[in-house]
Each structure stands twice: as C-alpha cells, then as structure tokens.
Amino acid sequence: MHPGESTRVDSPDVSFLASKLVSMILAPALPDSPVGIYIHIPFCAHICPYCDFTTYAGKENLIPRYVDAVVTELTRAGATHDGREVATIFIGGGTPSLLSPEQMTALIDTCAEAFPVQADAEITIEANPNGLTRDLLAGFRTAGVNRLSIGAQTFDRRGLRTLGRQHEASDVVTALREAQAVGYDNLSLDFIFGWPGQTLERWASDLDQLVALGQDGLDHLSLYSLIIEPGTPFADAAARGILKMPDDDATADMYELAMVKLDAAGWIHYEVANWARTSARPSRHNAIYWRHGDYYGIGAGAHGTVRGHRTMNHLLPEAYINAIAAGGDAFSNVEEIDAVTARGETMMVGLRLIEDGINGAAFAARYGMTLDEAYGATIAELVDFGLLIRDDRGVRLTPRGLMLANDVAERFL
C-alpha cells in the first residue's frame, strides 16, 4: 500500500487481548531488586519540532568535557551505591551516537568499575538511523553495547519531513542490516503515529513494513502516539491553527490497527506502547521503570530514583559540567518520595504492563499491605466499569481499560 491510495482499513476488533496472558515482568520491583543506570546525552545535530526532551543543537563541542563530567558523576554514584547489581545501562538522548566509540567505551567501562554490573547486563544506546556506519556500530559493539534502539518514527517520506526528521526510510533498513552484520541481535525501532496529515492507510503501510522486518531480525517495537508538548514548535503551530492533527478517534483507530496487525504476526504486546518479537526481548531497562524499580539518572537533565530519593540534574550541559568540575552536586532538585506517593506511582506505571499488571504478592511484599487494603474500593469500582481485571495474580487492564489507561492511572494518584 502506498501513500495516497484510497484502500479502506476497517476499525479492528481487539477482544483477543483478553486471553493473551504470557507472564514476563513482575511488578512492582522488590526492595532489593537489581537497579538500572540511565545516562543522558543531550546533544543533537538538529532538534525535531515535536521534541521536548533535554536536547541541544550546536553544542557538540562540549562532548569531550561532558563525557569527563559523566565519568566523574558515575564514579561518585558508585562510591555510595548499596551493593545491588546493575542489570541494565541505557544511554539515551538526544543522540548518543554522536559520541565516538572511545567515548562510549569510557562511559561503559566506568559503569563496570563503579558498580557491580551483571555479566549479561542489557546495554542500550539510542541512535538516529542516518550516520550509523558499519565501523561506528562495530566500535559501539566493542565498547559493550548489545542493544540498539533506532529512532525511525515512520517510513513515510512525507511524515519524515513533517516530523523534521533528516533521514530516509532506506536509512532505517540499512542501519538494521549494518547492525546485524557486526553482531547485534537485539534491535528495536521507535515509531510515532498520529502525526499531522497521517491517515490510517499510511499507518497501515508502516505496520506492514514493520511486520516484514520482524520476520528478518527486528526484535522490539515502541509505538508512540504523538503528543503536542508545550514549548515546542509543533505547539506554536497548533495554537496558530496551521497544524492539522488526526482527531482522537482516528488516533485510536491507528493504535487498534497496530495491535491487530502485530498480534496476527506473532508479536507480544507486553506494555501499552511496546511489543516484543519473543518473550525474551522486552526492554529490560524500561521494565525497571514500569516495575517502579530503582535507577540512577546520570548526565544533564537526567532523573533518577534510588531508595525513595528522586533527583533531577541540571538541565544545561554547561551548568552540569561546571557543577561537576567544581566538586558540586550534579542535581538541581531532590525529592523524598513518601509511601502514599510511591504506591500510587507503582499502580500508574505497573498497570501499563498489559499481560502482567500489578502482582498482588509483590505489592504486599514491597509495601506491607495488600492491594485491597491500599485500593480496594477503587479497584472494585474499576472492575465494575470493565476497566480492570482482578484475579489471583493481581490486577491488570482490560482491553477497554487499555484504551483508557491514563484515566485509570489517575484514579490511583
């Protein structure tokens, strides 16, 4: 199917979700569970008009000093770490692939020196598809990276230009092939749906191409509905009425179509926006977030939570570098999370796990109270509304609840 074709795509039936119960992720995390490390690289060659992440263009000259500062922050964090193993390292951005293999090696080696990193730890970097040469990918692989998350966003050329992306669909396929050639066997793509001007037919074409790639080595998918964030060029364009977005019903149809097509192709829909090709390929790092587990946030603009202590680092890379160089704190804000807030956040993130949801025994082990003691009335009401399923394992979203996941989460906050 090609852009502009008028082939009709019917709104799909998603009732099959009710019976797909492959248990993969136990939520919430227990107090002594392994931790993750998130390292933020806030540099981009170009800022996309929808992006509200902590990213900066034209500051790549800071990268050497920035890497030195991150190495220092990692070393300091490791010196006070409580001894739990590190299961995952995620280097996100921004565009981490702007770093050289030597700089990537410095970050990963420092993690291993400062923390008890598991031998089979999942080590992910985010990357744009353009510029991922075989030599660069091989260098990252030698540095220790074993998982690649590529920001493809769409295969549709009009969509790529609308989203401000500077690559072509062919760059995505080439990047996957080059990654496989140098030994990567855990590959993920990020896609956006609901972008201005997108139709159900255009989205169906993207999905068909993803299904084909899933038969040829693609392991994981993250599919996100576009949200217009305040302060972005897209927000300004929307306020002036020059950005024509698909309506909520059209976006819901796109989401349902993704569920149907990927289910038919054998993909496991394990989290609201994430699919794995097999039960061995969910994102282990993101699972720490969804389990409300502990993770270190390292680098400018990074957030982290360890033992109920939540930090947010300085946003500007210059401020971050200078603070570290002066022997000061990397963080600009710190918050102590009380028990009520922690339980509510556990429900909010854990219910995103479609096939697992919140495990009752794990919840009781972490908080010293049962789900009924904490939220009995709320759970009963949401079950009556057909938004939650309650069984001997715990609670999880129904197919209807999945479509209203944010509304369900708000009931626990």
N, C-alpha and C positions, 0 to 999 in steps of 0.2 A: 504494500500500500504506500502511495507517495503523497506528499503534501498537496493539498488542494483537491484530492479525489473526494467524491461525494458518497463513498461507501458508508452505509449506515451501520452503527455499532449499538446494539441494544443495551439498555441498562441491565447489569448482570445480577444473578442470584448468588448471595454469599452465605447461604444457610449451611454450606459444607463446613464452615469454620467450627461449628458446634461440636463436631466429632473428632477434630484433629488435636489429639492430646499427647504429643511427644514431649516428655518432661526433659528439659535441658538445663534450666537455670533455677537454682533455689534462692528465693527472695523472702525476707531480707537476708543480707550477709550477717554472719555471726560475728561477735566482737573480735575474735582472733583470726578472722579470715585474712588471706593474703591481700596486699594492697596493690594499687597501681601508681604509676608516675605519668603525669601529663606534662609535656614540655611544649611551650608555645613559641612559635617562630612568627613574629608579627610583620614580616616583610613580604610585599607583593610587588611584582613589576607593574601591576595595573589593578585598580580597585573596581570591582563589578558594581553596577548601580543598585543592586538589591542587598549588598553585603553590609552588615552592621557589626561584624567581628572586629576585634582589636587588630587592625592591619593598617600598614602604612606603605605608600609607594614612594620611590625616590630616596629611600634611606638605606639602600643596600650597602653603602659604605660603612655602616655601623656593624655589619655582621661579625667581623672578627672580634671586636670588643664585646659584642653581645654574647657570642659563644663563650668567651672567657668569663663573663658575668654568670652565665647559666652554669658553667662548670663549678664556679665558686658557690652558687646557691645550692646546687646538688650536694656538694661536699658538706656544707653546713647542715643541710637537712639530714643527711646520712649520719652525722655525728650525734644527733638527738633521736634517731629512729629507735622504735621499741623492739626491734628484732624480728618482726613478722616478715615473711618472704614477700618479695615483689613478683607478682605474676605477669604484669603487663607494663610495657612502656609505649606511650603513644606520643608521637612528635607531630603536632598539628599546627595549623596556622590560619591565615597567612599561607605562605608557600614554602614549606620546609625543603623542597627540592632545590631551592636557591642556594642551599648550603653545599659545600664541596664534600666529597666522601671523607676527606680528612677531618673536617669539622664535625660531620656526623659521627665518625669514629670517636672523637673526643667526648661527645655527649654520651654515647652508649657505654664507652669504657668507664667513664666517671660514674655512671649509674651502677655498674658492676663492682667498682671499687668502693663505693659509698654505701651500698645496700646489699642485702642477701638476695640477689636476683636468681629466680629459678632457672635451671639449665634449659628448660623448654619454654621460657617466657615468650609471650607474644610481643613482638616489637614492630610497631606500625609506623609508617610515615604517610602523611597526606601529600599529594602531588597533583600538579596540573599535567594533562597529557602531552602538551607541547613542550619540547625541550628534554623529554625523558629519553636520552640516548642510551644505547646498549652499554657504553662504557660507564656512564653515570649510574645506571641501575646496578651494574656489576659492582661498582665501588660501594654503593649503599648496602648491597648484599654482603660484601666482605666486611663491612662495618658492623654487621649483625642484624640488619633489618630483615625480617622474614615475612612481613605482611605489607601490602601496598594498597592504599585507598586513593583511587583516582577520581578527581572531580570532573566528571564528564558532563553532567547536567542535562544534556539532550543530544540526540543525533541529528536533530532538525536544524538545518543551517539558518533558517530564519530565527528559530528560537535561540541559537547560539549568539547571533548578533543582537537580538533583543535583550538577552541577559548580559551582554557586554563581554562575552567570552571571546578569547582570541585564538581558539583552536578550531579545528575541523573534526567532523566525525571520524574521518580516517586516522587522525592522530590518536584517538582513543584505542582503536583496534591495533594500530602499530605499537602503542605503548604496552598493551597487554601481551602482544606477541614477543616483543623485546624482553619484557619481564620474565616470561616463561622461558625464553632462551637462555637466561642467565641463572635460572634456578628457583624463581619464585613460584610457590604452589599454593599461595593464599592471597587471592586477588579480589578486590572489592571495587565497585563503582558507585558513585553518588549521582543521583538524578533528581531533577526538580520537575514537578508538574504543576499545572495551573498558572503558567506564565502568560503574559499578555499576548492575546491572539492565538493561543493554543486551542486546538479543537480535540475532541475525543478521537477523531481519526488520526491526527498527528501523534497523539499519545499511544494509540494502538500500534502505530508503526515503530515507535521507540521500543515498546514492550516486545514486539515480535523479534526485533534485533537482539534484545537482551536475552530472550529465550534461546535464540540460536547461539549466543556466546556462552550461555550456561551449559550447552552441550559440548563446548570446546574449551573448558578450563576456567571459566569465571566462577568464583566461589561464593560471592556475597553481594548483596544489593542494599543500598539505602535510598529510599524514595521519599522525597520530602515535598509537601505542598508549599508553594511559595507564599510567604507571609510578608506583607509590606511593613517594614520596620521603620519607626520614626527616625528622622535624621538622615535617611538615605535619599539618593536622587530619585529612586522609584516613589518614595513617599511624597516628594515635592511634585513629581509629575502626576501622581494620583490626585493630590489636592487641587491641582490646576485642571483636572478633568481630561488630561491628554493620555492617560494610561488606561487602556480598556482591558480589564481583568475578566476572566471567566467567573460566572457567579458561583455561589456556594453549591448549588445543585450540580452544576457542570463539574466542579472540582470533586464532589463526592462521587460522581459517576466515574471519573478518572481513577480514583482510589479503588473503587469496587472492581473496575476493569483490571487493574493491576493484580488484585487478589485472585480473580478468576483465572487470568492467563497464567500467572506464575504457579498457582496451585495445579493447574492442568499439566504444567511442565515439570511438576515434582518438587518445586521449591518449598521450603518450610518457612511459613510466615510466623516468626517467633517473637517479634516485637512490633509495636504499632507501625513503624516506618522501616522495618528491616526484615530481610529474607536471607536465608542461608541455603546453599545448594545441598548440603548434607547436615546431619546433626552434629558433625564435628567442626562446622565452620561458622557458628555465630561469632560475633565480635566479642572476644573475651574481655577486652578493655572496657567497651561500652557496657558490658554486663555488670561491671563493678558499679557503674553509675545507677543502672536500673535496679541493682540489689541494694542500693543506698550504702555501698561499701566505702571504705576509706581510700583516698588517693591524694598524692602530692600534686599541687599545681605550681609549676616552675616556669619562670620567664615573665616577661611584661604582659600584664592583663590576665594572667592565669589565675584561676580559682582552685582551691584545694580544700579538702576536709579530712582531718585526721583526729580521731578520738573526740569528736564533737567540737573541734576547734576549726572554724572556717576562716580562710584567709583569701584576700583579693590583692594581687600585686599591682604595683604602679603601672599605669596604662601606657605612658610614653616610654619607648625604649631608652631614650636619653636619660629620663628620670630613673628608670630601673638600673641602668648601667652605673650611673653616678652614685646611687644609693649603695649598691653592692661594693663599688670601689672605695667608698668612704667607710666601709665596715658597718653600714646601717642595715635596716630590715628591707627585704625585698617587697614586703606587703605594705599597702597603704590603708588597709582596713582589715579588722579582725572581728569575728563574732563567735560567741559561745552559744551552741545550739541546745536549747532546753529539751526535756524529754517529750513534751507535747508536740513541739515543732518537729522533732526527729520522727515521731510516729506518723505524723501527717505527711511528711515528705516521703517516708517509706511507702505509704499507700499510693501517693501520687506517682512515684517512679515505678514501683513494683507492679502496679496494675497495667503498665504498658507491656508487660510480658504476657503475650496473648495465650500461650499454651500452658503457662505455669502460674502466672499471677502471684498472689501473696500466699506463702505457705504458712499454715496456722502454727505448726510446731516450731518453725524457725522464728516466727514473730514472737511467740511466747518465750523462747529461749533468749531472744535479744532484749525484750522489754519487760519480762517478768509479769506479763498479763496476757490473757487470751484476746483473740480478735473480738469476741463478744464483749468482754469486759471493756475494751477500748472503744469499739464502734458498733456494738450490737444493733442498736436502733437504726443507725444509718445503713448498715449492711442489709438489714431486713427490708427496709424501705426500697433500696436499690434493687434487691431481688424481686420484690413485688412489682417494680416498674419494668422488669425484664432487662435490666442493665448489668446485673451481676449474677454469676452462678456461684452457689455455695455448696461445697461437698466436703468429704472427709479430709481432703488435702488442704483446703483453704478457700480463697475466693479468687475469681477471675472474671474478666469481661465476657459478656455475651456478644454475639455478632452485632446486635443493636447497640450494646454498650461501647463496642469498638468504634462505631461511628460517632459516638458522643463522649469519647474518652476524656477530653478536657473538662467537660461538665461533671463527669463522675468524679474526677480527681479533686475538683474544687470542693466537693462535699466533705472531704477529709482534712481540709486546710483551715 
